[in-house]
């Protein structure tokens, strides 16, 4: 009987979920950003900085700790929430910054040593490593930051070797300097393959050949300065006709394309394969693993030595080497005033909220420009500024209409796995990828284009668009994907997770409370919604759980979990 009740209630959930988009739009769009800006701009900047310092060293409440960990991890565990309440944000951040990282490429090689066929044109084992570290890695801030960076510096589905090595590049440089990160990304064979600047040759007037412009365009548009000149607070600069001002011209794209000529795989046998370093014996596959894990190297004969005009009016004279041109070309991008607000705002969107105020962006941009010690591009300082800003840390912000962001599918699934399952005792996380594509519409390391799964400026039609509010994740959410993903998580929750017999549910702490529906809901409220569940939603979930027989504690827990999972209170990360 209880199972039938649960099934009927699950049906109602699925039917009702098609209305969630409208509900979430309503929840996110009822106040103009300008009103909030006016309030924030009235605050004394010195007081804001003092508040940030005090928050950093003070012990957070359980609600504050849960909210912080929601922004900085792949989903908080109850034990982690408790530990943070006995510490402070500053200590937690310093510990996370100091943690070593685990190599994704090493995991792929380990799989190969175990007899797994990793020599194929899929990336399923690179994805396996992603899930392993996202769910169990102690360096959660690095994991979450790397995931955020992978959605800015996008490389799509290639193969296990390229994808795992590329993700290592992002992870290795997540807490370094942006300038170094930009160069490492540029010289990554995976990025070179993805945006076709590996094997990019100089111009040839006799044949009409011109350097490939693909990466030259995207490194400016997506990875550094964006399309439009920005103020420090992220707003667009306008010309005398009140029109936005482009950051670069077609001439500057051509100049940057010349900068990027002459680079190819490391360790190529140039006498046999003078350019692309393709191993014909392996049907076009790369020569060996190291070739796609090492930075690309330059071949002078293929580099353009003509004058190059690039962004910001910088002119690189003729007769220079590929390394010289690359250094000065990337320096020009790095030092452009757009980088701080352009990259800073996107990282805020990935970690904290979709619609940061101009003041928030401005504070983060200022830290990018100068970490307090005269260093530009310090990623640790940038991340710290994002996470400790009053807009991120003030728990009252969680109740404002423009707070938070829609939880993307990967974060919904990882939160469930971290909070309610016991990790495998072996090193395998063999998730099948198809359901991430078809059900969740988001598979790690597999964006369909360089523009990520969704655009940072995307605004769903309706009230959010009318109020000029961004909702990037809404671009892959619709009635079908929301229902399908919920149904899949519901199935996983009721059964052992698919794809492995080593995952085990760990519900005991919650089923022990099932005889007290209010206590059960309140405990889930902390772990899942940082105690921001609305009074109305709380009452509704308690009433629904109460209708399930007390003799079925697991069913009571599962129903409560699924009602949380489908609620706007959870789907909007506050």
C-alpha positions as CSV (number, residue, x, y, z in Angstrom):
1,X,0.0,0.0,0.0
2,X,2.7,2.4,1.0
3,X,4.6,1.6,-2.3
4,X,1.4,2.4,-4.2
5,X,1.1,5.7,-2.4
6,X,4.7,6.5,-3.2
7,X,4.2,5.7,-6.8
8,X,1.0,7.9,-7.0
9,X,2.8,10.7,-5.3
10,X,5.8,10.2,-7.7
11,X,3.4,10.5,-10.6
12,X,2.1,13.8,-9.2
13,X,5.6,15.0,-8.9
14,X,6.4,14.3,-12.5
15,X,3.2,15.9,-13.7
16,X,3.8,19.0,-11.5
17,X,7.4,19.3,-12.6
18,X,6.5,20.6,-16.0
19,X,5.4,23.8,-14.2
20,X,8.7,24.4,-12.5
21,X,10.2,26.5,-15.1
22,X,7.5,29.0,-14.7
23,X,7.8,28.9,-10.9
24,X,11.5,29.4,-11.0
25,X,11.3,32.2,-13.4
26,X,8.8,33.8,-11.1
27,X,11.1,33.2,-8.1
28,X,14.1,34.8,-9.9
29,X,12.6,37.6,-11.7
30,X,10.3,39.7,-9.5
31,X,12.8,42.5,-8.6
32,X,14.9,44.6,-10.9
33,X,18.7,44.4,-10.4
34,X,19.0,48.2,-10.4
35,X,17.1,48.4,-7.0
36,X,19.5,46.0,-5.4
37,X,22.4,47.8,-6.9
38,X,21.3,51.1,-5.4
39,X,21.2,49.6,-2.0
40,X,24.6,48.0,-2.3
41,X,26.2,51.1,-3.8
42,X,25.1,53.1,-0.8
43,X,27.3,51.0,1.5
44,X,30.7,52.2,2.4
45,X,33.4,50.2,0.6
46,X,35.6,50.0,3.7
47,X,32.7,48.6,5.7
48,X,32.3,45.9,3.0
49,X,36.0,44.9,3.2
50,X,35.7,44.8,7.0
51,X,32.7,42.5,6.8
52,X,34.5,40.2,4.4
53,X,37.5,39.9,6.8
54,X,35.2,39.3,9.8
55,X,33.2,36.6,7.9
56,X,36.4,34.9,6.8
57,X,37.6,34.3,10.4
58,X,34.3,33.8,12.2
59,X,32.7,30.5,12.8
60,X,29.7,30.0,10.4
61,X,26.3,28.7,11.5
62,X,25.2,25.4,10.0
63,X,23.1,27.2,7.5
64,X,26.0,29.5,6.5
65,X,28.4,26.5,6.3
66,X,26.0,24.5,4.1
67,X,25.5,27.4,1.7
68,X,29.3,28.0,1.5
69,X,29.9,24.3,0.7
70,X,27.2,24.3,-1.9
71,X,29.1,27.0,-3.7
72,X,32.5,25.5,-3.3
73,X,32.1,21.7,-3.6
74,X,30.2,19.2,-5.7
75,X,27.6,19.1,-2.9
76,X,28.0,19.3,0.9
77,X,28.0,16.3,3.2
78,X,26.5,16.6,6.6
79,X,29.9,15.8,8.2
80,X,31.6,18.5,6.1
81,X,29.0,21.0,7.3
82,X,29.6,20.1,10.9
83,X,33.4,20.4,10.5
84,X,33.2,23.8,8.9
85,X,31.0,25.2,11.8
86,X,33.9,24.3,14.1
87,X,36.4,26.2,11.9
88,X,36.1,29.2,9.6
89,X,36.1,30.1,5.9
90,X,39.6,31.4,5.9
91,X,41.1,28.1,7.3
92,X,39.0,26.0,5.0
93,X,40.1,28.0,1.9
94,X,43.8,27.9,2.9
95,X,43.6,24.1,3.5
96,X,41.9,23.6,0.1
97,X,44.4,25.8,-1.7
98,X,47.2,23.7,-0.2
99,X,45.9,20.3,-1.2
100,X,47.6,18.3,-3.8
101,X,45.7,17.1,-6.8
102,X,45.1,13.7,-8.4
103,X,45.9,13.3,-12.1
104,X,43.1,12.4,-14.5
105,X,45.6,11.2,-17.0
106,X,47.2,8.9,-14.5
107,X,43.8,7.3,-13.9
108,X,43.4,6.6,-17.6
109,X,46.9,5.1,-17.7
110,X,46.0,3.0,-14.6
111,X,42.9,1.7,-16.4
112,X,45.1,0.8,-19.4
113,X,47.4,-1.2,-17.0
114,X,44.3,-3.1,-15.9
115,X,43.5,-4.2,-19.4
116,X,40.9,-1.5,-20.2
117,X,40.9,-0.4,-23.8
118,X,41.5,3.3,-23.4
119,X,42.9,3.6,-27.0
120,X,39.7,4.7,-28.6
121,X,38.0,7.8,-29.8
122,X,35.6,8.1,-26.9
123,X,36.2,9.9,-23.6
124,X,34.3,7.6,-21.3
125,X,37.3,6.9,-19.1
126,X,38.2,10.5,-18.8
127,X,34.6,11.1,-17.6
128,X,35.0,8.2,-15.2
129,X,38.0,10.0,-13.6
130,X,35.9,13.2,-13.5
131,X,33.2,11.6,-11.5
132,X,35.7,9.8,-9.2
133,X,37.3,13.0,-8.2
134,X,34.2,15.1,-8.1
135,X,32.5,12.7,-5.7
136,X,35.3,11.6,-3.5
137,X,38.2,14.0,-4.0
138,X,39.1,15.9,-0.8
139,X,40.2,18.9,-2.8
140,X,36.6,19.9,-3.5
141,X,37.4,23.6,-4.2
142,X,39.9,22.6,-6.9
143,X,37.4,20.2,-8.3
144,X,34.5,22.7,-8.4
145,X,36.8,25.5,-9.8
146,X,38.2,23.2,-12.5
147,X,34.7,22.3,-13.5
148,X,33.9,26.0,-13.7
149,X,37.0,26.7,-15.8
150,X,36.1,23.8,-18.1
151,X,32.9,25.6,-19.0
152,X,34.8,28.7,-19.9
153,X,37.9,27.2,-21.6
154,X,35.8,24.6,-23.4
155,X,37.2,21.5,-25.1
156,X,34.5,19.0,-26.2
157,X,34.4,15.3,-26.6
158,X,37.7,14.0,-28.1
159,X,39.3,10.9,-26.6
160,X,40.4,9.6,-23.2
161,X,44.0,10.8,-23.5
162,X,43.4,14.3,-24.8
163,X,40.4,15.0,-22.5
164,X,42.1,13.7,-19.3
165,X,45.3,15.5,-20.0
166,X,43.5,18.7,-20.8
167,X,41.4,18.5,-17.6
168,X,44.7,18.1,-15.7
169,X,45.9,21.4,-17.3
170,X,42.9,23.2,-15.9
171,X,43.2,21.5,-12.5
172,X,46.9,22.2,-12.2
173,X,46.4,25.9,-12.9
174,X,43.1,26.6,-11.2
175,X,44.9,28.2,-8.2
176,X,47.8,29.7,-10.1
177,X,47.9,32.8,-12.3
178,X,45.5,33.5,-15.1
179,X,48.3,34.4,-17.5
180,X,49.9,31.0,-17.0
181,X,46.5,29.3,-17.4
182,X,45.9,31.1,-20.6
183,X,49.2,30.0,-22.1
184,X,48.8,26.4,-20.9
185,X,45.3,26.2,-22.5
186,X,46.6,27.8,-25.7
187,X,49.5,25.2,-26.0
188,X,47.3,22.2,-25.0
189,X,47.1,19.7,-27.9
190,X,43.5,19.1,-26.9
191,X,42.6,22.7,-27.4
192,X,44.8,22.8,-30.5
193,X,42.8,20.0,-32.0
194,X,39.5,21.4,-30.8
195,X,40.0,24.9,-32.3
196,X,42.3,23.9,-35.1
197,X,45.4,25.9,-34.3
198,X,47.6,22.8,-34.0
199,X,49.4,22.7,-37.3
200,X,48.4,26.3,-38.1
201,X,50.8,27.4,-40.9
202,X,52.0,30.8,-42.0
203,X,50.5,32.6,-44.9
204,X,51.5,31.7,-48.4
205,X,50.8,34.3,-51.1
206,X,51.6,31.9,-53.9
207,X,48.9,29.4,-52.9
208,X,46.5,31.9,-51.2
209,X,46.8,30.1,-47.9
210,X,46.0,32.1,-44.8
211,X,46.5,31.2,-41.1
212,X,43.5,29.5,-39.4
213,X,41.6,32.1,-37.4
214,X,39.5,29.8,-35.3
215,X,41.4,29.9,-32.0
216,X,42.5,33.5,-32.6
217,X,38.9,34.5,-32.5
218,X,37.8,32.3,-29.6
219,X,40.7,33.1,-27.3
220,X,39.6,36.7,-27.4
221,X,35.8,36.3,-27.6
222,X,35.5,33.5,-25.0
223,X,38.7,33.0,-23.0
224,X,39.9,36.5,-22.2
225,X,38.2,39.8,-23.2
226,X,34.8,39.2,-24.8
227,X,33.2,40.9,-27.6
228,X,32.5,44.4,-26.0
229,X,34.7,46.8,-24.1
230,X,33.7,46.7,-20.4
231,X,33.8,48.9,-17.4
232,X,35.4,47.4,-14.3
233,X,31.9,46.5,-13.0
234,X,31.1,44.4,-16.1
235,X,28.8,47.0,-17.7
236,X,29.5,47.8,-21.4
237,X,31.2,50.9,-22.4
238,X,29.3,53.0,-24.9
239,X,30.4,55.3,-27.8
240,X,29.1,58.8,-28.5
241,X,26.1,57.1,-30.2
242,X,25.3,55.1,-27.1
243,X,26.4,51.9,-28.8
244,X,28.6,49.2,-27.4
245,X,32.3,49.3,-28.4
246,X,33.9,46.2,-29.9
247,X,37.0,44.9,-28.3
248,X,38.7,43.8,-31.5
249,X,38.5,44.0,-35.3
250,X,38.9,41.6,-38.1
251,X,42.4,42.9,-38.7
252,X,43.3,42.0,-35.1
253,X,41.9,38.5,-35.5
254,X,44.1,38.1,-38.5
255,X,47.1,39.4,-36.5
256,X,46.4,37.0,-33.7
257,X,46.0,34.1,-36.2
258,X,49.6,34.9,-37.4
259,X,50.8,34.9,-33.8
260,X,49.5,31.3,-33.4
261,X,51.2,29.8,-36.4
262,X,54.0,27.3,-36.2
263,X,52.8,25.2,-33.2
264,X,52.3,21.4,-33.3
265,X,52.6,18.2,-31.2
266,X,55.7,17.7,-29.1
267,X,58.2,15.0,-30.0
268,X,57.1,14.7,-33.6
269,X,59.4,12.9,-36.1
270,X,59.6,15.8,-38.5
271,X,61.7,14.0,-41.1
272,X,58.9,11.5,-41.7
273,X,56.0,13.6,-40.7
274,X,57.0,17.2,-41.4
275,X,54.0,18.9,-40.0
276,X,51.0,17.2,-38.4
277,X,52.8,14.4,-36.7
278,X,50.2,11.8,-37.6
279,X,51.0,8.1,-37.2
280,X,49.8,6.6,-40.4
281,X,50.1,3.1,-38.9
282,X,47.4,3.9,-36.4
283,X,44.9,5.4,-38.9
284,X,45.5,9.0,-38.1
285,X,45.8,8.5,-34.3
286,X,48.5,10.4,-32.4
287,X,52.0,8.9,-32.3
288,X,52.2,8.2,-28.5
289,X,50.5,9.3,-25.3
290,X,53.0,11.9,-24.4
291,X,52.5,13.7,-27.6
292,X,49.1,14.9,-26.5
293,X,49.9,15.5,-22.8
294,X,52.9,17.8,-23.4
295,X,52.6,21.4,-24.5
296,X,52.8,22.0,-28.2
297,X,56.2,23.1,-29.6
298,X,57.0,25.6,-32.4
299,X,58.6,24.9,-35.7
300,X,60.2,28.0,-37.1
301,X,59.6,27.2,-40.7
302,X,55.9,27.3,-40.3
303,X,55.6,30.5,-38.2
304,X,54.7,33.8,-39.8
305,X,57.4,36.3,-39.4
306,X,55.5,39.3,-40.8
307,X,54.3,42.3,-38.8
308,X,51.2,41.6,-36.7
309,X,48.6,44.0,-35.4
310,X,46.7,42.7,-32.4
311,X,44.3,43.8,-29.7
312,X,44.8,47.0,-27.9
313,X,46.7,48.6,-30.7
314,X,49.7,46.4,-30.0
315,X,52.0,45.9,-33.0
316,X,54.4,43.0,-33.1
317,X,57.3,43.7,-35.5
318,X,58.4,41.4,-38.2
319,X,61.2,38.9,-37.8
320,X,60.3,37.4,-34.4
321,X,60.1,33.8,-33.3
322,X,56.9,31.9,-32.5
323,X,57.7,32.0,-28.8
324,X,58.2,35.7,-28.8
325,X,55.0,36.4,-30.7
326,X,53.0,34.1,-28.4
327,X,54.3,35.7,-25.3
328,X,53.6,39.2,-26.3
329,X,50.2,38.2,-27.9
330,X,49.0,36.6,-24.7
331,X,50.4,39.4,-22.6
332,X,48.3,41.8,-24.6
333,X,45.2,39.8,-23.8
334,X,46.1,39.3,-20.2
335,X,46.7,43.0,-19.6
336,X,43.5,44.1,-21.3
337,X,41.2,45.7,-18.7
338,X,38.3,43.5,-19.8
339,X,39.7,40.3,-18.4
340,X,38.9,40.9,-14.8
341,X,35.2,41.7,-15.2
342,X,34.7,39.3,-18.1
343,X,36.3,36.2,-16.5
344,X,35.3,37.2,-12.9
345,X,31.6,37.5,-13.7
346,X,31.6,34.1,-15.4
347,X,33.2,32.5,-12.4
348,X,30.7,34.2,-10.1
349,X,28.0,32.7,-12.3
350,X,29.4,29.2,-12.1
351,X,30.0,29.3,-8.3
352,X,27.5,31.7,-6.7
353,X,24.8,33.4,-8.7
354,X,23.7,34.1,-12.2
355,X,23.1,37.8,-11.7
356,X,25.8,39.4,-9.6
357,X,25.5,43.1,-9.0
358,X,27.8,45.5,-10.8
359,X,29.3,46.3,-7.4
360,X,30.1,42.6,-6.8
361,X,31.7,42.3,-10.2
362,X,33.6,45.4,-9.6
363,X,35.1,44.2,-6.3
364,X,36.1,40.9,-7.9
365,X,37.6,42.7,-11.0
366,X,39.6,44.9,-8.7
367,X,41.2,41.8,-7.0
368,X,42.0,40.3,-10.4
369,X,43.8,43.6,-11.3
370,X,45.7,43.6,-8.0
371,X,45.7,40.9,-5.4
372,X,46.8,43.4,-2.8
373,X,50.4,42.8,-3.4
374,X,50.6,44.2,-6.9
375,X,50.0,40.9,-8.7
376,X,47.5,40.7,-11.6
377,X,45.6,37.5,-12.4
378,X,46.1,35.7,-9.0
379,X,43.5,32.9,-9.2
380,X,43.5,32.2,-5.5
381,X,42.8,35.8,-4.6
382,X,40.1,35.9,-7.3
383,X,38.4,32.8,-6.0
384,X,38.6,34.1,-2.4
385,X,37.1,37.4,-3.4
386,X,34.2,35.7,-5.2
387,X,33.4,33.4,-2.3
388,X,33.9,35.9,0.6
389,X,32.0,38.8,-0.9
390,X,28.9,39.9,1.0
391,X,26.8,38.9,-1.9
392,X,28.0,35.4,-1.6
393,X,28.2,35.2,2.2
394,X,25.3,37.2,3.6
395,X,22.7,34.5,4.3
396,X,20.0,37.1,3.9
397,X,21.0,37.2,0.2
398,X,19.5,33.7,-0.2
399,X,16.0,35.1,0.3
400,X,16.2,37.9,-2.3
401,X,14.4,37.4,-5.6
402,X,17.6,37.6,-7.7
403,X,19.7,35.3,-5.5
404,X,21.4,32.2,-6.7
405,X,21.5,30.1,-9.9
406,X,19.7,27.2,-11.4
407,X,21.5,24.0,-10.4
408,X,22.9,22.3,-13.5
409,X,22.4,18.6,-13.9
410,X,25.9,17.6,-13.1
411,X,25.7,19.3,-9.7
412,X,22.3,17.8,-8.9
413,X,23.6,14.3,-9.5
414,X,27.0,14.8,-7.7
415,X,25.2,16.3,-4.7
416,X,23.1,13.2,-4.4
417,X,26.1,10.9,-4.8
418,X,28.2,12.7,-2.2
419,X,25.4,13.1,0.4
420,X,23.6,9.8,0.2
421,X,25.9,7.1,-1.1
422,X,29.0,5.3,0.1
423,X,31.8,5.6,-2.5
424,X,33.2,2.4,-4.2
425,X,36.0,0.6,-2.5
426,X,37.7,0.2,-5.8
427,X,38.9,3.0,-8.2
428,X,36.2,2.4,-10.8
429,X,33.4,4.9,-11.5
430,X,32.2,3.4,-14.7
431,X,29.3,5.6,-15.4
432,X,27.7,5.1,-18.8
433,X,27.7,8.3,-20.7
434,X,24.6,8.0,-22.8
435,X,22.2,8.9,-20.1
436,X,24.2,12.1,-19.3
437,X,23.6,13.2,-22.9
438,X,20.0,12.0,-23.3
439,X,18.6,12.4,-19.8
440,X,20.7,15.2,-18.2
441,X,21.6,17.0,-21.4
442,X,25.0,17.6,-19.9
443,X,28.0,15.2,-19.9
444,X,31.3,16.3,-18.4
445,X,34.1,17.1,-20.9
446,X,31.6,16.8,-23.8
447,X,30.2,20.1,-24.6
448,X,28.8,20.1,-28.1
449,X,30.6,23.4,-29.0
450,X,33.1,25.9,-27.7
451,X,30.2,27.9,-26.4
452,X,29.6,25.4,-23.6
453,X,26.3,23.7,-22.7
454,X,24.8,27.2,-22.2
455,X,25.9,30.8,-22.7
456,X,26.6,33.0,-19.7
457,X,24.3,35.7,-21.0
458,X,21.4,33.4,-21.8
459,X,18.0,34.7,-20.6
460,X,15.0,32.5,-20.9
461,X,12.0,34.1,-22.5
462,X,9.4,35.6,-20.2
463,X,9.8,37.5,-16.9
464,X,13.5,36.9,-16.6
465,X,14.2,38.2,-20.1
466,X,11.9,41.2,-19.5
467,X,13.9,42.1,-16.4
468,X,17.2,41.6,-18.2
469,X,18.2,38.7,-15.9
470,X,20.5,35.9,-17.0
471,X,19.7,32.3,-16.4
472,X,22.4,30.3,-18.2
473,X,21.4,26.9,-17.1
474,X,17.9,27.4,-18.3
475,X,19.2,27.0,-21.8
476,X,19.4,23.2,-21.3
477,X,16.4,22.9,-19.0
478,X,12.9,22.4,-20.4
479,X,9.9,20.4,-19.4
480,X,11.2,17.1,-20.9
481,X,14.8,17.3,-19.5
482,X,13.6,18.4,-16.1
483,X,11.2,15.5,-15.8
484,X,13.6,12.9,-17.3
485,X,16.5,13.9,-15.0
486,X,14.2,13.8,-12.0
487,X,12.9,10.4,-12.9
488,X,16.4,9.1,-13.4
489,X,17.6,10.4,-9.9
490,X,14.4,9.0,-8.5
491,X,15.3,5.6,-9.9
492,X,18.8,5.8,-8.6
493,X,17.6,6.7,-5.2
494,X,15.3,3.8,-5.0
495,X,17.8,1.3,-6.5
496,X,21.6,1.0,-6.3
497,X,23.1,3.5,-8.7
498,X,23.4,2.2,-12.2
499,X,26.7,1.5,-13.9
500,X,28.5,-0.1,-10.9
501,X,27.8,-2.7,-8.2
502,X,30.2,-0.9,-5.8
503,X,28.0,2.1,-5.1
504,X,25.9,1.6,-2.0
505,X,23.2,3.9,-0.6
506,X,23.8,5.3,2.9
507,X,20.4,6.4,4.2
508,X,20.6,5.2,7.8
509,X,21.0,8.7,9.4
510,X,17.8,9.8,7.6
511,X,15.6,6.7,7.9
512,X,16.3,6.8,11.6
513,X,14.3,10.0,11.6
514,X,11.4,8.8,9.4
515,X,9.1,8.3,12.4
516,X,9.3,12.1,12.8
517,X,8.6,13.7,9.4
518,X,9.3,17.2,10.6
519,X,12.7,16.2,12.0
520,X,13.5,14.3,8.7
521,X,12.6,17.3,6.6
522,X,14.6,19.7,8.7
523,X,17.7,17.5,8.5
524,X,17.3,17.4,4.7
525,X,16.7,21.1,4.6
526,X,20.2,21.7,6.0
527,X,22.0,19.3,3.6
528,X,20.1,20.1,0.5
529,X,18.9,23.7,0.7
530,X,21.0,25.3,3.5
531,X,17.9,25.8,5.6
532,X,16.3,28.0,3.0
533,X,13.3,25.8,2.3
534,X,10.2,27.9,2.3
535,X,7.6,27.4,5.1
536,X,5.1,26.5,2.5
537,X,7.3,23.8,0.9
538,X,8.3,22.5,4.3
539,X,4.7,22.0,5.3
540,X,3.8,20.4,2.0
541,X,6.7,17.9,2.2
542,X,5.9,17.0,5.9
543,X,2.3,16.4,5.0
544,X,3.2,14.2,2.1
545,X,5.7,12.1,4.1
546,X,3.2,11.7,6.9
547,X,0.8,9.9,4.5
548,X,3.3,7.1,3.9
549,X,3.1,4.4,6.5
550,X,5.6,4.8,9.4
551,X,6.4,1.2,9.0
552,X,8.2,2.1,5.7
553,X,11.0,4.4,6.9
554,X,12.9,4.1,3.6
555,X,9.8,5.0,1.6
556,X,9.3,8.0,3.8
557,X,12.9,9.2,3.3
558,X,12.8,8.6,-0.5
559,X,9.6,10.6,-0.9
560,X,11.0,13.5,1.1
561,X,14.2,13.4,-0.9
562,X,12.4,13.4,-4.2
563,X,10.1,16.2,-3.2
564,X,13.2,18.2,-2.2
565,X,14.9,17.4,-5.4
566,X,12.1,18.6,-7.6
567,X,11.2,21.7,-5.6
568,X,12.2,25.3,-6.7
569,X,13.8,25.7,-3.3
570,X,16.4,23.1,-4.2
571,X,16.6,23.6,-8.0
572,X,17.6,27.2,-7.4
573,X,20.9,27.1,-5.6
574,X,20.7,30.0,-3.2
